[in-house]
Amino acid sequence: MESVARTPMRVAGGMNGHRGREIYGQFQMPLHYPRYTKSDYETMPEWKLDCLLSEYGLPVTGNVEQKRNYAMGAFLWPH
């Protein structure tokens, strides 16, 4: 099987003088996994859902109920 080399994308520097960095693809795992409960997701405002989903590189489309269901499916694990 042949390996595929990815070309890095250059990301511009952000606030506080951070230099640009190279990333491979668009997904970047944040440092901490979200620790919300099901009831937290059920009452979470849409803007907060949008921020959470976009932080993990997940789609931020649909109505607020679709976003809630997507976030719960992505971040809640059955016990």
C-alpha positions as CSV (number, residue, x, y, z in Angstrom):
1,M,0.0,0.0,0.0
2,E,1.3,3.4,-0.9
3,S,1.5,6.2,1.7
4,V,0.1,9.6,0.9
5,A,2.0,12.7,2.0
6,R,-0.1,15.6,3.1
7,T,0.8,19.2,2.4
8,P,0.6,21.3,5.6
9,M,-1.6,24.3,5.6
10,R,-0.2,27.5,7.1
11,V,-2.3,29.1,9.8
12,A,-1.7,32.8,10.5
13,G,-0.6,33.9,14.0
14,G,-3.2,34.7,16.5
15,M,-3.4,37.1,19.4
16,N,-0.6,37.7,21.9
17,G,2.1,37.5,19.2
18,H,1.9,33.8,18.6
19,R,3.5,32.8,15.3
20,G,1.7,31.0,12.6
21,R,1.9,27.2,12.6
22,E,1.4,24.3,10.2
23,I,-1.5,22.0,10.6
24,Y,-2.5,18.9,8.6
25,G,-6.2,18.9,7.9
26,Q,-8.8,20.9,9.7
27,F,-9.5,18.8,12.9
28,Q,-7.6,19.9,16.0
29,M,-8.3,18.1,19.2
30,P,-8.7,20.6,22.1
31,L,-6.8,20.0,25.2
32,H,-9.8,19.0,27.3
33,Y,-12.7,16.8,26.5
34,P,-16.1,18.5,27.3
35,R,-17.5,17.4,30.6
36,Y,-21.2,18.4,30.2
37,T,-24.1,16.2,31.3
38,K,-27.1,15.4,29.2
39,S,-29.1,18.0,31.1
40,D,-26.4,20.6,30.3
41,Y,-26.7,19.9,26.6
42,E,-30.5,20.0,26.8
43,T,-30.4,23.6,28.3
44,M,-27.3,24.9,26.5
45,P,-27.9,28.0,24.5
46,E,-27.4,27.7,20.7
47,W,-24.4,30.1,20.7
48,K,-22.6,27.9,23.2
49,L,-23.4,24.7,21.2
50,D,-22.0,26.5,18.1
51,C,-18.8,27.4,19.9
52,L,-18.3,23.8,21.3
53,L,-18.9,22.1,18.0
54,S,-16.7,24.5,16.0
55,E,-13.9,24.1,18.6
56,Y,-13.8,20.4,17.8
57,G,-14.1,20.9,14.0
58,L,-17.6,19.5,13.9
59,P,-20.5,20.8,11.7
60,V,-22.4,23.7,13.1
61,T,-25.5,23.4,10.8
62,G,-29.1,22.7,11.5
63,N,-31.5,24.0,14.1
64,V,-30.7,24.1,17.8
65,E,-32.3,20.7,18.5
66,Q,-30.2,19.0,15.8
67,K,-27.1,20.6,17.2
68,R,-28.0,19.4,20.7
69,N,-28.6,15.9,19.5
70,Y,-25.3,15.9,17.5
71,A,-23.3,17.2,20.5
72,M,-24.9,14.6,22.8
73,G,-24.1,11.8,20.4
74,A,-20.5,13.0,19.9
75,F,-19.6,13.8,23.5
76,L,-21.8,11.7,25.8
77,W,-20.7,8.1,26.4
78,P,-23.1,5.4,27.6
79,H,-22.3,4.2,31.1
